[in-house]
Amino acid sequence: MKKSVFKPRLFKWLCLPIALTLIFVYILLQGKTFFYINSNQSVEAATPAAGSLTDTVGSTITWLGDRTGSPPAANGEDSCTAGDATATNCDVFTLNIPPGNWSGKIIRVRFQWATVANDYDMVVRQETNGTPGMQGACVSGCTGTLDAVVATSGQGTTNFEEVILGPPNDGAVYYIRAVYFAAVGPADQYLGKATVESIPVSVPPPSACPLPTFDNYQPPVGFPRRDQSGEPSIGVNWNTGNILTMSRLQANRTSFDDSTSPADPINGVKWMGKTSPALVTGFDPILFIDSVTGRTIAGELEIAAGSTNGLISDDDLTTILATFQTGGATQGVDHQTIGGGPPNPNISGRQPTGRYPHLFYYASQSIATATVATSFDGGLTYEPAVPAYTLAQCGGLHGHIKVAPNDGTVYLPNKGCGGKQGFAVSTDNGLTWTVRTVPTSTAGRTDPSVGIGSGGRVYFAYTAGDNHPHVVVSDDKGITWRNDYDLALAVSPNLTAAVFPAVVAGDNDRAAVFFIATDSTNPGNPVGDDSGTAYKGTWYPYIAVTCDGGQSWSVIRADNDPLNPGKPNPVQQGVICTSGTTCPTGTRNLLDFNDMTVDSRGRILAVYADGCNFGHPCINITDNSADKSQNQGIARLTIIRQRGGMRLFSAFDPGGPAPTPLSPPVYVASTQRGNKLKWPTPDDGGAPIISYRIYRGSDRQGETLIAEVKSNVHEFIDRKSRGAGNYYYRVTAVNAYGESPSNLRFYPMKENE
């Protein structure tokens, strides 16, 4: 087994006895301290032990491993006998970065060896602010703080490992550790190499389409498990319009009243908990809706039983049509995903067997591969799972499985296939699979995602080795690719990192990519284990859109809170850790992925876990200390919903001869100073809002225009009228085409209501 494939996230579910044993061992180890190493101390060092690069593109340094690899480091870095100058299963090369012009440059670090049967892993830590830090487990009597992991590589059965570092800071010190996972050192030592390269310039031109606008919605206080919603999934029933989400042990149904724009977050959104007894005893919940038919499938892993328990509903979880169980010797142990869609009609013997017209696919992660099982009877039963790839082909975790709406091609994305990212693809309804990768990609830390347009065009979203978000397009199922764009460069030249990419497509030339990102230049590692650094960055949600098949993209910060329009609304302060159970408390609250979909009217929908309670407490945090107590550490369910602009289905684009705005909901509070009005920004109809008109009325006296305010104003106090219930109010929006229609009346409430 390969430790880098057998991730902590995989490991935690294997079985309860093992988990309890590990917890006990962990508690015992809390009394221990750790060995630390700095540039002046060369314990378990490679040959040579240290070196430097210049800021010149092409600058290179090499070193050679010199350990025996016996005993093997079977548990990865945790097995390294650090602190012992005679260590046999790990070594460290110290890479020093001198002052210079490092802007626009990266460092590519590569281990290469001859025999594929041997297996090395790479772990890179960065010295924290000049303070020496721990480099592995200590034998006894050691002190220090752990330097952050900034990059890892463990690709499976290959003859190389590779990571991207940078752009580096002046004076940075990297500790590059070779882990002899299953390697015979003397006979086949690895050669280490670090090279300075220019960052490929792949900035997408901005889209010419009317940019969409977005609003964030969260369940009300008291909603079940609303703050325990890490790695949520989302689907929408195109027949009813209902949105279903699922995370942890909670399934939910949400609907929106679009009589105002945006939908009133207090009175215009209905949240219903729809958890079933079939979904409260497992792990790794996942939900999928076949949007065309409206069938929902939800499931949770049952590790002890070696299966996944799930349910099927055709009425948005109001009733359960059936329960089902996958499993058997071929099922994986982690990271399950469910997808579905039309079959390839040309595959004899692999067609739907009953009345249900589509196929479903269940994929899960095994220790050494991933397997996929097909259901031909609407999700009731599944055939024995088959491998989607071998360990020699892909060693990373897979993402969510997707099915092309035009011809039934199935895609299972993966973040680490021979140092690249790509997917396993099946064109015969899940019988056989072929791995295809993006040549311009580098292996990453978080799951990639696939979106498929109505004509089969593939949009592949991933975070690269430098943690930047990318999107690339294929028109032939991944055989060839075009326009691998770095979306970070469309956000900010200082964007540090992105996590959890998700992509959805509608018409063949329209797609959207969702990711969480930070553009902070503060020191520290935003996505590592951060055990010894205080990263101070702030993360926000972003959505990139294209309307020309990926030729151009524009990126929107999608953080608007309808109740507090225009105010910053971050997702997380400090680290978003992606290192599994090794993460410090409070940094892995968001878990491993987000999700994205599109409704029947072409609106973009995304779901994520919010670590900042709608942002406002987090925005004032100035330090993310080692214990992470300043970060809230929650995971509140949040839905992003499109309000205005280009739809993913062009048939529903706003337009017409007079694209006037829509009217917003109005919140009216009766105060001692007068009636206080507050409203969010509505859909502008495709033309910028110029002003808002405020009307006051009563049943006896009729209605009067009492004020007109600029478009950046969202509050007004009517000092001439006081008292709840005496008057009603309307607020309309005005753009170049006219005034928004509205017949809605909003009455005052007392301020504490």
Secondary structure, 3 states (H helix, E strand, C coil): CCCCCCCHHHHCCCCHHHHHHHHHHHHHHCCCCCEEECCCCCCCEEEEEEEECCCCCCCEEEEECCCCCCCCCCCHHHHCCCCCCCCCCEEEEEEECCCCCCCCEEEEEEEECCCCCCEEEEEEEECECCECEEEECCCCCCCCEECEEEEEECCCCCCEEEEEECCCCCCCEEEEEEEEEECCCCCCCCEEEEEEEECCCCCCCCCCCCCCEEEEECCCCCCCCCCECCCCEEEECCCCCCEEEEECCEEEEEEECCCCCCCCCCCCEEEEECCCHHHCCCEEEEEEEECCCCEEEEEEEECCCCEEEEEEECCCCCCCCEEEEEECCCCCCEEEEEEEECCCCCCCCCCCCCCCCCEEEEEEECCCCEEEEEECCCCCCCCCCEEEECCCCCCCCECCCEECCCCCCEEEEEEEECCEEEEEEECCCCCCCEEEECCCCCCCCCCCEEEECCCCCEEEEEECCCCCEEEEEECCCCCCCEEEEECHHHHCCCCCEEEEEEEEECCCCCEEEEEEEECCCCCCCCCCCCCCCCCCCEEEEEEEEECCCCCCCEEEECCCCCCCCCCCCCCEECCCCCCHHHCCCCCCCCCCCCEEEECCCCCEEEEEEECCCCCCCHHHCCCCCCCCCCCCCCEEEEEEEEEECCCCCHHHCCCCCCCCCCCCCCEEEEECCEEEEECCCCCCCCCCCCEEEEEEEECCCEEEEEEEEECCCCEEEECCCCCCCCCEEEEEEEECCEECCCCCCECCEECCC
